Amino acid sequence: MALQYKPHRHARRQPWPRSTFGLLLRGQLHRWGCAPPSLARQLAAHRSLLTHLIAPLEQSGHSALLFIALDRGCGAAAAAPLLTLYGRRLALARAVRASTQPEGMRAALRLFASAAAARECDFLLVLRHDLRLLRPVTAWTLQPHKLGLASKCERGAWGLFNCSSDLLFVVPRRLLGSFTASVGVNLDQPRLDAGANRSRYERWLYSARGCCFSARCVMGGWGHGCYNVLAARLGTQSLYFVFSMPLFVPSMRGGGSVLIHKDYEVAECRHMERGQRPLYRERALCEGMPNRSQFIP
């Protein structure tokens, strides 16, 4: 199946214009740890990019270039099998220094901007290293003239402050400047600076809803407020979601809930090596994943 898109909801599908897609991999490399089973999980995540993203693009007449930020990995020997997967498609792979999500995101964008091959890219896909795709890109919702975010967060979080997933961004070249300028922003920072007597809830909300990888935000600077930041800059009409909303289901071990999705998986805390420092605060996700087949056929 070729890569297609709908100009609007009721239109017929049209062929995607022949393009070069830049894939920028960011975040903690070897998220699961450095033991052989953990390295195998990371390799499986990268292989899923070949199977479900790069191969379908190339079969549709497009091309892909890889830009890889090597952030806090297990060394050059452990990274080598990942890099060799991509062959001639690898445009640039370089170690970056980052101790937080905002630092890692900015370092990855600088890496991309520094590469001569970046000028060849019509679109930039920003993905986390631990994202394991389960369905091909031809099954995604994509729009060539808008900026795509992975998905809404689970229903409750979306309803609270338009929380959006930061696993994936699909950025057309013409919107790359706006996207880059939005990284590091907290729209509500003036409210925080001016409000010494804010309630605990207000302080949390103002450190969350308008945050797009800002160091002064909750959880070390998440990207779950990027939809709001980008909407303020571009307007909601210039944004869309690539995937459907994830399911929020009870944990097998009780005491919390976890997120699952039919299109992808990410690193689960139960698979991380003991003592492996989480990149993000451990949520109920660390309490154990349910059986996916109970919820997704």
Disulfide bonds with the S-S distance in Angstrom:
Cys34-Cys74 1.92
Cys153-Cys163 2.17
Cys211-Cys217 1.69
Cys212-Cys226 2.14
Cys269-Cys286 2.27
